[in-house]
Amino acid sequence: MDQIMSVYKPVGMTSFDVIRDFKKAVHPNFKIGHGGTLDPFADGVLLLLLGKATKRMDELSSLPKTYRAVAKLGASSDTLDRTGNINEKGKVEREKYPTIAEIKNIAEKFVGEIEQEIPDYSATKINGVPRYKLARAGQAMDKKSKKVMIYKLEIEKIEGDTVTFTSTVSSGTYIRQLSYDIFKSIGIDSYLENLTRTKIGDYSIEDCKNIDDFKNFNTASSL
């Protein structure tokens, strides 16, 4: 069977963990790929490309993606998310936090095409070695950036020291970096506490299958 399957990837799994579980449940030699990596600390939509649908990998990987993120204010992380080493030296008193109106005004400046720095903890390679491996080894790296498109950026709410926002972005955009840059522009340290990918193109999280559904997959016409 040649198809695109929208799957919910839970926190803690890599994209390749999901592929491994599919092959384990269905068939070890099943031809399969995915349409865009999702970090282990994040959850949400992952597209599995089955059979001849793997030929559409580049096309599907380039689709716009929508995320819902929760940023923690007043602390920083070397990975820009909660999996890294947390430094709370930048803690800010609650009354000094910007209002939601002020944050919305700042966020508007990040909508459109922007130049985004590539995080040290990313899969982008330098001479064939992923940046995150060099970062873990303590090696210094030149800062690199690239152009990305922020189609939509909506600040939803502030609760205590967290800010929840949704964004629709071009492929290759780092939401961790986007969040960090928004709050750093007003002098506040931050890192991502939670990240959910809610859409890839027209594929929505509401339509996703769960990993437990793999065992019910009909392979009669697939192998």
C-alpha positions as CSV (number, residue, x, y, z in Angstrom):
1,M,0.0,0.0,0.0
2,D,1.3,3.4,-1.0
3,Q,0.0,6.1,1.3
4,I,0.8,9.0,3.6
5,M,-0.1,8.3,7.2
6,S,-0.4,11.1,9.7
7,V,0.8,9.8,13.1
8,Y,0.9,11.4,16.6
9,K,4.5,11.2,17.9
10,P,4.6,11.3,21.7
11,V,7.3,13.1,23.7
12,G,10.4,11.0,24.3
13,M,10.5,9.2,20.9
14,T,12.6,10.1,17.9
15,S,11.1,10.1,14.4
16,F,13.1,7.0,13.7
17,D,11.7,5.3,16.8
18,V,8.2,5.7,15.2
19,I,9.4,4.1,12.0
20,R,11.0,1.3,13.9
21,D,7.8,0.6,15.8
22,F,5.8,0.6,12.5
23,K,8.2,-2.0,11.0
24,K,8.1,-4.1,14.1
25,A,4.2,-4.1,14.1
26,V,3.8,-4.5,10.3
27,H,6.8,-5.9,8.5
28,P,10.6,-5.4,8.9
29,N,11.1,-4.9,5.2
30,F,8.3,-2.4,4.7
31,K,9.5,0.6,2.6
32,I,8.9,3.7,4.8
33,G,10.2,7.2,5.4
34,H,9.0,10.3,7.1
35,G,8.1,13.9,6.0
36,G,10.0,16.0,8.5
37,T,11.9,15.2,11.7
38,L,10.4,16.1,15.1
39,D,12.7,16.5,18.1
40,P,12.3,13.9,20.9
41,F,11.2,16.5,23.5
42,A,8.4,17.6,21.1
43,D,5.1,15.8,20.3
44,G,2.6,16.1,17.5
45,V,2.2,15.4,13.8
46,L,4.7,13.1,12.0
47,L,4.0,12.0,8.4
48,L,5.0,8.5,7.6
49,L,5.5,7.9,3.9
50,L,4.6,4.3,2.9
51,G,5.7,2.5,-0.2
52,K,5.9,4.7,-3.3
53,A,4.9,7.7,-1.2
54,T,8.5,7.9,-0.1
55,K,9.2,9.5,-3.5
56,R,7.3,12.5,-2.2
57,M,9.6,13.0,0.8
58,D,11.2,16.3,-0.5
59,E,7.7,17.7,-1.4
60,L,6.1,16.9,1.9
61,S,9.1,17.9,4.0
62,S,8.9,21.4,2.5
63,L,5.3,22.0,3.5
64,P,4.6,24.8,6.1
65,K,4.3,23.6,9.7
66,T,2.3,24.9,12.6
67,Y,3.4,24.6,16.2
68,R,2.1,25.4,19.6
69,A,4.8,26.3,22.0
70,V,5.2,27.2,25.7
71,A,8.1,29.4,26.6
72,K,9.5,29.6,30.1
73,L,10.7,33.1,31.0
74,G,13.5,34.2,33.4
75,A,15.9,31.3,32.7
76,S,18.0,30.0,29.8
77,S,19.1,26.7,28.4
78,D,22.1,25.8,26.3
79,T,19.8,23.7,24.0
80,L,17.1,26.5,24.1
81,D,14.7,23.9,25.5
82,R,14.0,22.1,28.8
83,T,16.4,19.2,27.9
84,G,19.5,21.3,28.3
85,N,21.4,22.8,31.2
86,I,19.1,25.3,32.8
87,N,20.5,28.6,34.1
88,E,18.1,30.7,36.3
89,K,20.5,33.7,36.7
90,G,18.2,35.7,34.4
91,K,15.2,35.3,36.6
92,V,12.9,38.3,36.4
93,E,10.4,39.5,39.0
94,R,6.8,38.9,37.7
95,E,5.9,42.6,37.8
96,K,8.7,43.3,35.4
97,Y,7.4,40.9,32.7
98,P,5.9,42.5,29.6
99,T,2.1,42.4,29.2
100,I,0.5,40.2,26.6
101,A,-0.1,43.3,24.5
102,E,3.6,44.3,24.6
103,I,4.6,40.7,23.6
104,K,2.1,40.7,20.7
105,N,3.6,43.9,19.5
106,I,7.1,42.5,19.6
107,A,6.0,39.3,18.0
108,E,4.7,41.2,15.0
109,K,8.2,42.2,14.1
110,F,9.1,38.5,13.6
111,V,6.4,37.9,11.0
112,G,7.6,37.6,7.4
113,E,11.0,36.6,6.1
114,I,13.7,36.7,8.8
115,E,17.3,35.8,9.2
116,Q,17.5,33.1,11.8
117,E,20.6,31.9,13.6
118,I,21.1,28.1,13.4
119,P,21.2,26.7,17.0
120,D,24.4,24.9,18.2
121,Y,22.2,22.0,19.2
122,S,20.8,21.2,15.8
123,A,21.3,18.4,13.2
124,T,22.8,20.9,10.7
125,K,26.2,19.5,9.8
126,I,29.7,21.0,9.7
127,N,32.1,18.9,7.6
128,G,29.7,16.0,7.9
129,V,29.4,16.3,11.7
130,P,26.0,17.4,13.3
131,R,26.4,20.7,15.2
132,Y,24.8,19.1,18.3
133,K,27.6,16.6,18.5
134,L,30.2,19.3,18.3
135,A,28.3,21.3,21.0
136,R,28.2,18.3,23.3
137,A,32.0,17.9,22.9
138,G,32.5,21.5,23.8
139,Q,33.8,22.6,20.4
140,A,33.5,26.2,19.4
141,M,31.5,26.8,16.1
142,D,31.1,29.7,13.8
143,K,27.6,31.2,14.0
144,K,25.6,30.5,10.9
145,S,22.2,31.8,9.9
146,K,19.6,31.3,7.2
147,K,16.5,32.9,5.8
148,V,13.2,31.4,7.0
149,M,9.5,32.5,6.7
150,I,7.2,33.1,9.6
151,Y,3.7,33.1,8.1
152,K,1.8,33.5,11.4
153,L,2.7,34.2,15.0
154,E,0.0,34.4,17.6
155,I,0.6,35.0,21.3
156,E,-2.2,33.1,23.1
157,K,-1.7,33.7,26.8
158,I,0.6,34.4,29.8
159,E,0.4,32.2,32.8
160,G,2.9,33.0,35.6
161,D,6.3,32.8,34.0
162,T,5.2,31.0,30.8
163,V,4.0,32.3,27.5
164,T,2.0,30.1,25.1
165,F,2.1,30.9,21.4
166,T,1.3,29.3,18.0
167,S,3.3,29.8,14.8
168,T,3.1,28.7,11.2
169,V,6.5,28.6,9.6
170,S,8.5,27.5,6.6
171,S,10.3,24.2,6.6
172,G,13.6,24.3,8.5
173,T,12.5,27.0,11.0
174,Y,13.8,26.4,14.5
175,I,10.9,27.3,16.9
176,R,13.4,27.1,19.9
177,Q,15.4,29.8,18.3
178,L,12.4,31.9,17.3
179,S,11.1,31.8,20.8
180,Y,14.5,32.7,22.3
181,D,14.9,35.6,19.9
182,I,11.5,37.1,20.6
183,F,12.1,37.4,24.3
184,K,15.8,38.2,24.1
185,S,14.9,41.2,22.0
186,I,13.3,42.7,25.2
187,G,16.1,41.5,27.4
188,I,14.4,38.4,28.9
189,D,16.0,35.0,29.0
190,S,13.8,32.1,28.0
191,Y,13.7,28.5,26.8
192,L,11.0,26.2,25.4
193,E,9.2,24.1,28.0
194,N,6.8,22.4,25.6
195,L,6.5,22.1,21.8
196,T,3.7,20.5,19.8
197,R,3.5,20.3,16.0
198,T,-0.2,20.6,15.2
199,K,-0.1,20.7,11.4
200,I,2.0,19.9,8.4
201,G,0.4,21.5,5.4
202,D,-3.2,20.2,5.6
203,Y,-2.4,17.3,7.8
204,S,-3.7,18.1,11.3
205,I,-3.1,16.6,14.7
206,E,-6.8,15.9,15.1
207,D,-6.6,13.4,12.2
208,C,-3.5,11.6,13.5
209,K,-3.3,7.8,14.1
210,N,-1.7,6.6,17.3
211,I,1.3,4.2,17.4
212,D,-1.0,1.6,18.9
213,D,-3.0,1.6,15.6
214,F,0.0,0.2,13.8
215,K,-0.9,-3.4,14.7
216,N,-4.3,-3.0,12.9
217,F,-2.6,-1.8,9.7
218,N,-3.7,-3.9,6.7
219,T,-0.7,-5.1,4.7
220,A,-2.6,-7.4,2.4
221,S,-1.8,-5.2,-0.6
222,S,1.4,-3.7,0.7
223,L,4.0,-6.4,0.5
